[in-house]
Every structure is written in C-alpha cells, then in structure tokens.
Amino acid sequence: QVHLVESGGGLVQPGGSLRLSCAASGTIFSINVMGWYRQAPGKQREWVATITSYEYTNYADSVRGRFTISRGNTKNTVFLQMNSLKPEDTAVYYCKGTIKTVGAGRWNDYWGQGTQVTVSS
C-alpha cells in the first residue's frame, strides 16, 4: 500500500508565499511522475504541475512563473513552492504519484488527502 501525505497549506495574504510538501510512503518500487492538483469549491479538480523522475517539469498556464515544483533527495517527496499567490489560487491542493509498488506489475496513481490553501486579505 502507498500513502501520500500533503502538508504546508494555510492562510496567506495575496502576494504571499507557501511551500507545500508531499511525502510518499509504503512498499514503493519506483516513482515515475509526481504532480500537484487543486480543487476549488464548486469546481472540478485541475492539474497544476508535474515533475518526472528526471526532474522535467510542466506547469499549468495559470501558475507558470509563480509556482515551482521540485522533488526531494529521496525522490519520494515532492514540493510546490507557491509565490505571488492570488485569491484564485484558493483550493484544496492534492499530491498525486504514479507509482509501482513492490510485487506489482503495473503503474498506479495514488492520491493524497489534500491540504487547504486559502489566499485572502
């Protein structure tokens, strides 16, 4: 079993910064891609950023230039540095990992429980 746990969310004023963390644990054999998604009230979940095992990154247009995704030294962690935050960034942020577990023959997607980010003055 694989568990992803997000942390680092909170309340911040417009223009402020937050750094989200996601840690994957369990019987992990390999992690291919990790990413961040977010879901605002009444809206569908949307993709924010992804990073591959070779640290190739992609960003949604709405966050490009403001957010930075990175992976930790163990590669079982992923971070999202959020700068110049706007009220429209308010959402629950979820971590997703495309992970192969020990003994498994295929890749599976795993999701964390989410962490709340609120941008308000």
C-alpha positions as CSV (number, residue, x, y, z in Angstrom):
1,Q,0.0,0.0,0.0
2,V,1.1,3.6,-0.7
3,H,0.2,6.6,1.2
4,L,0.8,10.2,0.1
5,V,0.5,12.9,2.8
6,E,0.5,16.6,2.0
7,S,1.4,19.4,4.3
8,G,2.2,23.1,4.3
9,G,-1.2,24.6,3.5
10,G,-2.7,27.5,5.3
11,L,-3.9,31.1,5.1
12,V,-1.8,33.6,3.3
13,Q,-2.4,37.2,2.1
14,P,-2.4,37.9,-1.6
15,G,1.2,38.2,-2.9
16,G,2.4,35.9,-0.2
17,S,4.1,32.5,-0.4
18,L,3.6,29.0,0.8
19,R,5.5,25.8,0.3
20,L,3.6,22.6,0.1
21,S,5.2,19.2,0.7
22,C,4.1,15.7,-0.2
23,A,5.7,12.5,1.2
24,A,5.0,9.1,-0.3
25,S,5.5,6.0,1.9
26,G,4.8,2.3,1.6
27,T,6.1,-0.6,-0.4
28,I,7.3,1.6,-3.2
29,F,9.4,0.1,-6.0
30,S,9.6,3.1,-8.3
31,I,8.0,6.5,-8.8
32,N,7.6,7.7,-12.3
33,V,5.8,11.0,-12.1
34,M,4.5,13.2,-9.3
35,G,2.3,16.1,-9.5
36,W,0.1,18.7,-7.8
37,Y,-3.6,19.2,-8.5
38,R,-6.1,21.5,-6.9
39,Q,-9.8,21.8,-6.5
40,A,-11.7,24.9,-5.6
41,P,-15.2,24.8,-4.1
42,G,-17.8,24.1,-6.9
43,K,-15.1,23.4,-9.5
44,Q,-13.5,20.3,-11.0
45,R,-10.1,19.2,-9.9
46,E,-7.4,20.8,-12.1
47,W,-3.8,20.0,-12.9
48,V,-1.3,22.4,-11.5
49,A,2.2,20.9,-12.1
50,T,4.1,17.7,-12.7
51,I,7.6,16.5,-12.4
52,T,9.2,13.4,-13.8
53,S,11.9,11.1,-12.4
54,Y,14.4,13.1,-14.5
55,E,13.0,16.3,-13.0
56,Y,11.4,17.5,-16.1
57,T,8.6,19.9,-15.1
58,N,5.4,21.2,-16.6
59,Y,3.0,23.8,-15.3
60,A,-0.5,25.0,-15.9
61,D,-0.6,28.4,-17.6
62,S,-2.4,29.8,-14.5
63,V,0.6,29.2,-12.3
64,R,3.6,29.3,-14.6
65,G,6.2,31.7,-13.4
66,R,4.7,31.8,-9.9
67,F,4.9,28.1,-8.8
68,T,7.8,25.8,-8.8
69,I,7.6,22.0,-8.4
70,S,10.6,20.0,-7.2
71,R,11.5,16.6,-5.8
72,G,13.4,15.8,-2.7
73,N,16.7,14.0,-2.5
74,T,14.9,10.7,-1.8
75,K,12.6,11.2,-4.8
76,N,9.8,10.0,-2.6
77,T,8.9,13.6,-1.8
78,V,7.7,16.5,-3.9
79,F,7.3,20.2,-3.1
80,L,5.3,23.0,-4.5
81,Q,6.7,26.5,-3.9
82,M,3.9,29.0,-4.4
83,N,4.8,32.6,-4.8
84,S,2.8,35.7,-5.6
85,L,-0.3,33.9,-4.5
86,K,-3.7,35.2,-5.7
87,P,-7.2,34.7,-4.3
88,E,-8.0,32.5,-7.2
89,D,-5.3,30.1,-6.0
90,T,-7.5,29.2,-3.1
91,A,-8.2,25.5,-3.2
92,V,-7.5,22.1,-1.7
93,Y,-4.2,21.0,-3.1
94,Y,-3.7,17.3,-3.8
95,C,-0.5,15.4,-4.4
96,K,-0.5,12.6,-7.0
97,G,2.1,10.0,-7.6
98,T,2.4,7.5,-10.4
99,I,3.9,4.6,-8.5
100,K,4.8,1.0,-8.9
101,T,4.8,-1.0,-5.6
102,V,6.9,-3.9,-4.7
103,G,5.5,-7.0,-6.4
104,A,3.1,-5.1,-8.6
105,G,3.2,-5.5,-12.4
106,R,1.8,-2.1,-13.3
107,W,1.9,1.6,-12.5
108,N,-0.9,3.0,-10.4
109,D,-1.9,6.5,-9.5
110,Y,-2.1,7.4,-5.8
111,W,-3.6,10.5,-4.3
112,G,-3.1,12.3,-1.0
113,Q,-5.9,13.6,1.2
114,G,-5.2,17.2,0.3
115,T,-4.1,20.4,2.1
116,Q,-6.1,23.6,2.2
117,V,-4.6,26.8,0.7
118,T,-6.5,30.0,1.3
119,V,-5.4,33.3,-0.2
120,S,-7.3,36.2,1.4
121,S,-6.7,39.6,2.7
